[in-house]
Amino acid sequence: MNTAVCDTQFEDVKITEVKEDDSGWEIKRDDGWSFFINKPSPVVPVAGSVARFYGKGMGFPVRGLSIDGTMVYYRDEDAETVYRNEQMYGKDITEWLSRWDRGDLVWSIEMGGLGPGYEQAIQITVAEAVRIMLDEKFDAAKWPDADSWKKDSAKLESRMFATKKVSDLGLSGAQWGAAISLAAALYKRGPVSCLTDDKAKDRTIQVCAKFPG
């Protein structure tokens, strides 16, 4: 059964105006609010059409949209939670690292608590450790075995300190331990699982590849 058929969280409004550009359409609703529809879309919005918006209403995410009965997109409440978390934190560790490399803000967990420079050194080390873990294709499922972790961590440390970006940081033992602990968790569990964990909710921070200035 189509889940949308049973979804009672929606409102119907009339489209009064449509403006198109290369990326999609900005539609104006008859209540004065506007909404943007990305291309491609299974239906082209036109003035006079009826748009059904799924969600809890104004101030909440629009998790579904249909126009004149044709579904543009739809997510139930559980799927919306997954979607929002992946948009915020990155759907996997590869995407998280890509955002970091672009210089975007990424969500992480505060590990130092001793000021921005101290924390930044940890977060840079986290990113570089994750990069090597991905490159080496470490099997995190084996890490509960002490010998497997010892072997992987030795290879990781060897490569890390051969990297000028890390060796120039002058890390303390505490910084190194904190960074590797977080990198291993992000790599093994993924950013969504780590960053939505109740144990981390009071320590989530936004960081980027540049030192704070």
Buried (B, 14 or more C-beta within 10 A) or exposed (E): EEEBEEBEBBBEBEBBEBEEEEEBBBBBBEEEEEBEBEEEBEBBBEEEBEBBBBBEEEEEBBBBBBBEEEBBBBBBBEEBBEBBBBEBBBBBBEBBBEBBEEEEEBBBBBBBEEEEEBBBBBBBBBBBBBBBBEEEEBEBEEBEEEEBBEEBBEBBBEBBEEBEEBEEBEBBEEBBEBBBBBBBBBBBBBBBBBBBBEEBEEEBBEBBBEEEE
